[in-house]
Amino acid sequence: MKNLENKNILIGVTGGIAAYKVVEVASRLKKLGANVKVVMTKSATEFVSPRTFQEITKNAVYVEMFGDAANFNVAHISLADFADLVLVAPATANFLAKSAHGIADDLLTTTILAATAPKIFVPSMNTNMLENPATQDNIKILKQRGIKILEPADGELACGIVGKGRLPEPENICAEIVKFFSTEKILSGKKILVTAGGTLEPIDPVRYIGNRSSGKMGFEIAKAAENFGAEVILIAANTHLELPKNLKFVKVESAVEMREKVLSEFVSVDAVIMSAAVADYRVKNVSSQKIKKSEENLTLELVKNPDILKELGKLKTKQILVGFAAETENLFEYAEKKLAEKNLNFIVANNVSVEGAGFGVDTNIASIISRGGEVENFPLMSKAELAEKIIFKLIEILQGEKS
């Protein structure tokens, strides 16, 4: 059986020199059993003839918004409804900008707005254009909306310079699509609890003890789990991020409150991913009134907060437990100790003092350490990409339990 049999893939081709590579992408997808249709921008036709794609896909190629139609269907709606997946390659800076801001001025961008199917965009352009803050902001917006962005490759570009911006090789693009469909909704029927953000421990009605966690990592994990079909409960503290859709959201403030909400859901879930930065201590005597400035020094007595993850490790029966170790030194030593002491299935370890891996940023550098001692090291990547790696590891364990 072919990997993509009966899958409908809509390819959008925009006006970049790498458009010629997409002919091979279409050919490979067709050979894998997919039904492929192509929408081209007018600029794309300057690089590749629509007839080429037509011969490869054995389907009509769409360019004009108001061109002659083979039937009475509204083109952008029928194409949007056709797609199980939308692939745009190459995705130019112009296309990314229009998609990020909802501009629909041709058939492709109009179809993108109408399509509810998952989308993969593959940027390809000059390095300076790719690294321009405007392009990076647009990519960030698209990622936040759940669109998967394939990283451009490094190498010699058509303009003669060497740098990042090349379209990935066709086989790599097709491999991503095969992976997408092979894992699509694989967590259907599973219930995943994810914690995110940093807890706040009150001092008085105005002040609190907190940390720098933004909740971005946890939110990306929740979105990834939902994308793979899981029923997701997201329990978050101190975060102002846009809420992912289609999941149960519970807002908490303190570590004690987070513990209460987590324990109330624990019995019914298949896995818990504790990415929240839970405060280790809280103020023993919280003032009911704002503490006034008086003496030179103010002494606060702190007491230890409950160790939620350790408690879950003692309570678990069938649940998979995943923890995080955000450290500034002796990363693997502390992570492995936490893995054992809290009865975890695996732990995600990262040194938050390293640039690009700390709190509040969109990237991370991490390692996944399994209970059996296996270590997977990952380079700098977006938190969305790392979230997928974490979910893939979870899926691997779940599939191992079935076998």
C-alpha positions in Angstrom: 0.0 0.0 0.0 1.3 3.5 -0.9 2.0 5.8 2.0 -0.3 8.6 0.8 -3.0 6.6 -0.9 -6.3 8.5 -1.0 -4.8 11.7 0.5 -5.7 15.0 -1.2 -2.7 17.4 -1.3 -3.0 20.9 -2.6 0.3 22.5 -3.6 0.6 26.3 -3.8 3.6 27.4 -6.0 4.8 31.0 -5.7 7.2 33.1 -7.7 10.7 31.9 -6.7 13.5 30.3 -8.6 13.1 27.2 -6.5 9.7 26.6 -8.1 11.4 24.1 -10.5 12.1 21.8 -7.5 8.4 21.6 -6.7 7.8 19.7 -9.9 9.7 16.8 -8.4 7.8 17.2 -5.1 4.5 16.9 -7.0 5.9 13.8 -8.9 7.1 12.1 -5.7 3.7 12.7 -3.9 1.9 11.4 -6.9 4.0 8.2 -6.9 3.3 7.8 -3.2 -0.4 7.6 -4.0 -1.6 11.1 -3.3 -4.1 13.0 -5.4 -2.3 16.3 -6.2 -3.7 19.6 -7.4 -1.6 22.7 -8.0 -2.4 26.4 -7.6 0.2 28.8 -9.1 0.6 32.5 -8.7 1.2 34.4 -11.9 4.8 35.0 -10.9 5.3 31.3 -10.5 4.4 30.7 -14.1 7.5 32.8 -15.1 9.6 30.0 -13.7 7.6 26.8 -14.5 4.9 26.2 -17.0 1.5 25.2 -15.6 1.4 22.5 -18.3 4.4 20.8 -16.5 2.5 20.4 -13.3 -0.6 19.4 -15.2 1.3 16.5 -16.9 2.8 15.4 -13.6 -0.4 15.5 -11.5 -2.9 14.6 -14.2 -5.1 17.4 -12.9 -5.9 20.9 -14.1 -3.6 23.6 -12.8 -5.2 26.7 -11.4 -3.7 30.2 -11.9 -6.4 32.8 -12.5 -8.9 33.9 -9.9 -11.6 34.5 -12.5 -10.4 32.3 -15.4 -12.5 29.8 -17.3 -13.7 27.0 -15.0 -14.1 23.4 -15.9 -17.3 23.4 -13.7 -19.5 25.8 -11.8 -17.7 25.4 -8.5 -16.2 28.5 -7.0 -12.5 27.7 -7.5 -11.0 28.9 -4.2 -13.7 27.2 -2.2 -13.7 23.9 -4.1 -9.9 23.8 -3.8 -10.0 24.6 -0.1 -12.5 21.8 0.4 -10.5 19.3 -1.6 -7.4 19.5 0.5 -6.4 17.1 3.3 -3.2 19.2 3.5 -2.0 22.4 1.9 1.7 22.7 0.9 3.1 26.0 -0.2 6.6 25.7 -1.8 8.4 27.8 -2.4 6.8 30.3 0.0 8.2 33.7 -0.9 8.6 36.6 1.5 5.7 38.3 -0.3 3.4 35.3 0.1 4.4 34.9 3.8 3.5 38.6 4.4 0.2 38.3 2.7 -0.8 35.1 4.5 0.3 36.5 7.9 -2.0 39.5 7.5 -4.9 37.9 5.8 -4.5 39.5 2.4 -6.3 37.6 -0.4 -5.5 39.2 -3.7 -5.1 36.2 -5.9 -6.3 32.6 -6.2 -3.7 31.1 -3.9 -4.0 33.6 -1.0 -7.8 33.4 -1.3 -7.7 29.6 -1.1 -5.4 29.7 1.9 -7.9 31.9 3.8 -10.8 29.5 2.9 -8.8 26.3 3.7 -9.3 24.6 7.1 -6.9 21.8 6.3 -3.5 21.7 8.0 -0.8 23.8 6.2 2.9 23.4 5.6 4.8 26.5 4.2 8.3 26.1 2.9 10.1 29.5 2.7 12.8 30.0 0.1 14.4 33.4 -0.6 17.6 35.4 -0.4 19.2 35.2 3.1 18.8 38.9 3.8 15.1 38.8 2.9 14.7 35.7 5.1 16.4 37.3 8.1 14.7 40.7 7.7 12.7 41.4 10.9 9.5 41.8 8.9 9.8 38.3 7.4 10.7 36.8 10.8 7.7 38.5 12.4 5.4 37.1 9.7 6.8 33.6 10.2 6.3 33.9 13.9 2.6 34.9 13.3 2.0 32.0 11.0 3.6 29.5 13.5 1.4 30.9 16.3 -1.6 30.1 14.1 -0.6 26.5 13.8 1.0 26.6 10.4 4.1 24.3 10.1 7.1 26.2 8.7 9.8 24.0 7.2 13.2 25.5 7.9 15.1 26.6 4.7 18.3 24.9 4.0 21.8 26.4 3.8 23.8 26.6 0.6 24.5 28.6 -2.5 21.5 30.7 -3.5 20.5 31.8 -7.0 21.7 35.3 -6.3 25.3 33.9 -5.8 25.6 34.3 -2.1 26.0 31.3 0.3 23.6 31.3 3.3 20.2 30.2 4.6 17.3 30.4 2.2 17.5 27.4 -0.1 14.4 25.2 -0.6 14.9 21.9 1.1 15.4 19.0 -1.2 12.2 17.4 -2.6 12.8 14.1 -0.8 13.0 16.0 2.5 9.8 17.9 1.9 8.0 14.7 0.9 9.3 13.0 4.0 7.7 15.7 6.2 4.4 15.1 4.5 4.6 11.4 4.9 5.5 11.9 8.6 2.5 14.3 9.0 0.0 11.7 7.7 1.6 8.8 9.5 1.2 10.6 12.8 -2.1 12.4 12.1 -4.5 11.9 15.0 -2.4 9.1 16.3 -3.2 10.3 19.9 -7.0 10.1 19.2 -8.6 8.6 22.3 -5.8 9.7 24.6 -6.1 12.4 27.3 -3.0 14.5 27.9 -2.6 17.0 30.8 -0.1 19.8 30.2 1.0 22.4 32.7 2.5 25.7 31.7 3.7 29.1 32.9 5.2 30.2 36.2 3.3 30.0 39.5 3.0 33.2 41.6 3.3 33.1 45.4 1.6 36.1 47.1 3.4 38.2 49.7 0.5 40.6 50.2 -2.4 41.8 48.0 0.1 43.7 45.7 3.4 41.7 45.7 4.4 38.2 44.9 7.3 35.8 44.4 7.5 34.6 40.8 9.8 33.5 38.0 10.5 34.3 34.4 8.5 31.5 32.7 6.2 32.8 29.9 4.4 29.5 29.3 5.4 29.3 25.7 6.9 25.9 25.9 3.8 24.4 27.6 1.4 26.1 25.1 3.3 24.6 22.2 3.2 21.2 23.7 -0.5 21.5 24.3 -1.0 22.5 20.6 1.2 19.7 19.4 -0.7 17.1 21.4 -4.0 18.5 20.2 -2.8 18.4 16.6 -2.1 14.7 16.9 -5.7 14.1 18.1 -5.3 14.0 21.9 -7.9 15.5 24.3 -5.8 18.1 26.0 -6.2 19.8 29.4 -3.9 22.8 29.8 -3.4 24.1 33.3 -1.5 27.4 33.2 -0.2 30.0 35.6 0.8 33.6 34.9 0.6 33.7 31.2 -1.0 36.1 28.7 -0.5 34.0 25.6 -3.3 33.4 23.1 -5.2 30.3 24.1 -5.0 27.3 21.8 -8.3 26.2 20.5 -10.2 22.9 21.1 -8.8 22.2 24.6 -9.8 22.5 28.2 -8.0 25.5 29.8 -7.7 25.9 33.5 -6.1 29.1 34.9 -4.3 29.0 38.3 -2.0 31.2 40.2 -0.1 29.5 43.0 1.7 26.1 43.3 -0.9 24.9 45.8 -3.7 25.8 43.4 -1.9 24.1 40.6 -1.5 20.9 42.7 -5.2 20.9 43.4 -6.2 21.2 39.8 -3.6 18.7 38.5 -4.7 16.0 41.1 -8.3 16.5 40.3 -7.6 15.5 36.6 -4.8 13.0 37.2 -6.9 9.8 37.5 -8.5 10.3 34.1 -5.5 11.1 32.0 -3.0 9.0 30.0 -0.1 11.3 30.4 1.1 14.4 32.2 3.7 16.8 30.8 4.8 19.1 33.6 6.4 22.0 31.8 5.3 24.7 34.3 7.9 26.4 36.4 6.4 25.7 39.8 7.8 27.8 42.7 9.7 25.8 45.2 8.7 28.0 48.1 5.9 30.2 49.3 5.5 32.9 52.0 4.4 31.3 55.3 2.4 34.3 56.5 0.8 36.2 53.6 -0.2 39.7 54.7 -3.8 40.6 54.2 -2.8 44.3 53.7 -0.1 45.9 51.6 3.2 45.8 53.5 4.4 49.4 54.0 8.0 50.4 53.6 9.5 51.0 57.1 12.7 49.2 58.1 15.8 48.9 56.0 15.4 45.2 55.8 12.3 43.0 55.4 12.4 39.4 56.3 10.0 36.9 54.7 9.7 33.4 56.1 9.3 30.9 53.3 8.0 27.3 53.5 8.4 24.6 50.9 5.7 24.1 48.3 4.3 20.7 47.5 6.4 18.8 44.9 3.6 18.1 42.5 5.6 15.9 40.1 7.0 13.8 42.9 3.5 13.2 44.3 2.3 12.2 40.8 5.2 9.8 40.5 4.0 8.0 43.7 0.4 8.0 42.6 0.7 7.0 39.0 -0.6 3.7 37.8 -0.8 3.7 34.0 0.1 7.3 33.4 3.2 8.5 31.6 5.0 11.3 33.4 7.2 13.8 31.7 9.1 16.5 33.6 11.4 19.4 32.8 14.8 20.3 34.3 15.6 24.0 33.7 19.0 24.4 35.1 22.0 26.8 35.0 24.7 24.2 35.9 25.3 20.5 36.1 22.4 20.0 33.8 22.6 16.2 33.2 23.4 15.4 36.8 20.4 17.3 38.1 18.1 16.1 35.4 19.0 12.4 35.9 18.5 12.8 39.6 15.1 14.3 39.1 14.2 11.6 36.6 14.8 8.9 39.1 13.5 10.6 42.3 10.2 11.5 40.7 9.5 8.3 38.8 9.4 9.9 35.4 9.3 8.2 32.0 11.5 10.9 30.5 12.7 14.4 31.3 13.4 17.4 29.1 16.6 19.1 30.2 17.7 22.6 29.2 20.3 25.1 30.4 18.3 28.3 30.7 21.5 30.4 30.9 22.4 29.6 27.3 21.3 32.2 24.8 18.2 31.0 22.9 17.2 28.5 25.6 15.9 30.6 28.4 12.5 31.9 29.5 10.4 34.2 27.4 12.0 33.4 24.0 10.5 31.4 21.1 13.4 29.0 20.8 15.0 26.3 23.0 18.0 24.0 23.2 17.2 20.8 25.0 17.9 17.1 25.6 15.4 14.3 26.2 16.7 11.8 28.8 14.8 8.5 29.1 14.5 6.3 32.1 16.6 3.7 30.4 19.5 6.2 30.1 19.0 7.1 26.4 19.8 10.7 25.7 18.6 12.7 22.6 20.3 16.0 22.1 18.6 18.7 20.0 20.2 21.9 18.6 18.6 25.4 18.7 15.1 25.1 17.4 11.7 26.7 17.8 9.7 25.7 20.9 7.0 24.5 18.4 9.5 22.1 16.9 10.8 20.9 20.3 7.1 20.3 21.3 6.7 17.9 18.4 9.9 16.1 19.5 8.4 15.7 23.0 5.1 14.4 21.6 6.9 12.0 19.3 8.7 10.6 22.3 5.4 10.2 24.1 3.9 8.4 21.1 6.9 6.1 21.0 6.3 5.1 24.7 2.5 4.6 24.1 3.2 2.4 21.1 5.8 0.4 23.0 3.1 -0.3 25.7 0.8 -1.7 23.0 3.4 -4.0 21.5 
